[in-house]
Amino acid sequence: MTSRDLVLGRLRAALAADAAAPVDVPRDYRQAAPVDLDQLAQRLTDYRAHVHRVAEVAVADTIADLLPDGGTVVVPPGLPRAWLPPTVTALTDDGGLDHARIGAADAVVTAAAVAIAQTGTVVLDASPDQGRRVLSLLPDRHVCVVRAGQVVATVPEALARLTPHRPLTWISGPSATSDIELIRVEGVHGPRQLHVILLP
C-alpha cells in the first residue's frame, strides 16, 4: 500500500462517517455603524491616495487642476459629462478601445459603486459610470468620484449593497507592492496615482 492509498483511504473513511449536522453561523456580529467621511479620507490618505473634498459643481475644475496641461482621459459611457473640463479630450470606452489607447491616456475618470470608511476602500462594479475593469488598471492616473451617499462604514454593509455576480474591483490606494526586496514600488499592476473626489 502506498502513502497515496493510505491518505485516500482515510479520506474515504472520514467522508463515509456520519458527519455532524451543519451549524448555523450567526451573521449579526457586525451591525451598521455611523458613516464617517473623515475616516474614509484619512484611510485613503494613509494608502497614499489623494482626496479632494469638493461640491459636485467643482468636479470639472478639480480634474482640470489635476491635468493642468489638458490631455486625454478615458471615460466610461455613463459618466456625467459635466464632470469633465473642456481642457481635456475625452475618449469614451464603449468596449471598443484597445489596451494601447487606454494605457496611453493621461488619466481615467470613473464613478464608484460604494466606498468603505473603515478600510479606505473604493469598489467599482462595472456599472455604466465605471466601465470595464481594464479602465481602472491601465492608465497611470485614476480619478474616482464618490458621492457621500455611496459611503458605508463597514465591509459587511458594502457587501449588502453589491451584486455578487458583477465584476468587482476593490481599490485601496494606488497600485503598490513590497514584494521586491521589501521596497514599496507603485504602479506595478495598476495606476501609480489614485485621486478620489469625495462629494458631499
N, C-alpha and C positions, 0 to 999 in steps of 0.2 A: 504494500500500500504506500503510495506516495504522499508527500505532505499536502499536495493539492487535494487528493482524495479525502484525506483526513479533515481538512478545513471544510470542504464542500459537504462532507457527511455531517459535520457538526452544525453547519448552517441548515441543512435539510431537517435535522432533528429539532432544532430550535424553532423552525417555521412550522413544523408539524404539531408542536406542543400547543396546548390551549393558551392563547395569549390573553392577557387581562383586557377587559373592556376599555376602549379609549376613554381618556379623561377629558372632560370638558374644560378647556382652558379659559379662565376669565379674561375678557378683553377690556375691562373698565379700569385698568390700572393707571391710565393717564387721561385725565379729564381735560376739557378745553381750558386753556389759560388765557389771561388777558394778552392782547397783541401789543407788543412794544416795538414801535418803528425805530426808536433809538437803538434798541438791542440789535435789530436787523442791520442797521447801518454800521454799528460797531463791529459785529461779526464779519460783515463783508470787508470792512477796512482791515480787520485782523488778517484776512486772507489775501490782502494786497489788492483788493478791488477798489475802484474809485466810486464814491457815492455822491450823487448830485441830487439834492432835495429842492425841487422846483415845482411851480404850478404847471398844469398841462399846457397852458398857453406859452410857456417858456421852453418847451421841449426842443423846438426847432432852433432857438437861439443857443441852447446848451450844446446841441450837436454841432452847430456852426463853430462854437468855441473849441470843441474837440478836434475839428478839422478846419483850422484857420485858412488853409490853402485850398479848400474845397476838396475835390477828389471824387472818387467813385464809391458808392455804398450799395451793397446788395440788400434788398428788402424782400420780405415775403409778400405775396399778393394782397393779403388782408390788412397790411399795416396802414394805419391812418396817415394819409399824405400830408396832413397838417403838421405832423411831427418832423418833416424833412425841410431843411432850409433850402432856399433857392440856389445856394452856392455849391451844392453837391449834385452830382449826376447819379440818379437812382437807376439801378439795374433790378428790375422785378424778376424774381425767380418763380416761374410757374412750373418748375420741374425740368426746364429745358436748358438751363445754364450748365455748361460743363465745369468740371472741377478747376481747371486752369483759370477760367474767368472769375470764379468765386474766390479762389485763393489770391488772385492779383488785386482784388478790391482793397481799398483803403480801410474799409470797415463794413460790418454788417449791423443793421438795426432791426431788433425784434421786440415783440412784446413778451409777456410771460404768462404761464398758466397759474402759478402760485409761487409764493416765497415763504420761507420758514425762518422766523425770527431767531429761534434758539440755536439754529445751526448755521445761519448765514447762507442759506441755500436758495437758489432760484431754480425753478423747474419749468422746462418747456415741454409741451406735449404735441408739437407739430400741428397746432391749430393754424388757420389761415393767417393770423397775425404773427406767427412764429416760424412757419415754414419748415422745410426739411431739416433734419438733424445736421446735415453737412454744412448748412449755412453758419451754424454756431461753432464749427470746428476749423474751417479753412482760413478765413480772414484773420489777420493778426490782431484786429481790434473788434471787440463785440460790445455794442451799446444795447442794453436791455432796459426797456421801460416797464416799470412795475407800479401798478396802482395800489394805494393803501388798502383797498378792499380785497386785494388778492393776497394779502399777507396774513398768515396764521402763525400761531405761537409754536406749535409742536409738529413733529413728523406725522404722528397718527392723524392729526387734523388735516394735514396736506394730503395724505393718502385717501382720506374720505372724500376729498374734492376731485381727485384724479380718476381717470378711467384707465383701468389696468391694461387694456389691450392696445392703448395708444403708445407710440414710441416715445418714451420719457427720457429726457436729458436733464440730469441733476448737476447743477453748476455751483460750486463753492469757490469763488475766486478765479483768477486766470489759471490756465493750464500750467501745471508745475510738477516736477518730480525731484526727488532727492536720491534716486537710485544710483546715480553716477558719483561714486566716491563721497556720498553723503553731502553733496553740494547742491543747493537748490538751483534748478535750471527751469526757467519759464518758457513756455511756448513749444514744448516738446510734442504734445499731441492735441493742440488747440491754441486759442488766441493767447498772446502774451499780455494783452490788456483787456480788462473787463471793466466797463463803465455801467453802473446801474443808476438809472434816472428814476428816483423814487417820487411818485406823485402823491399829493395829499388825498 
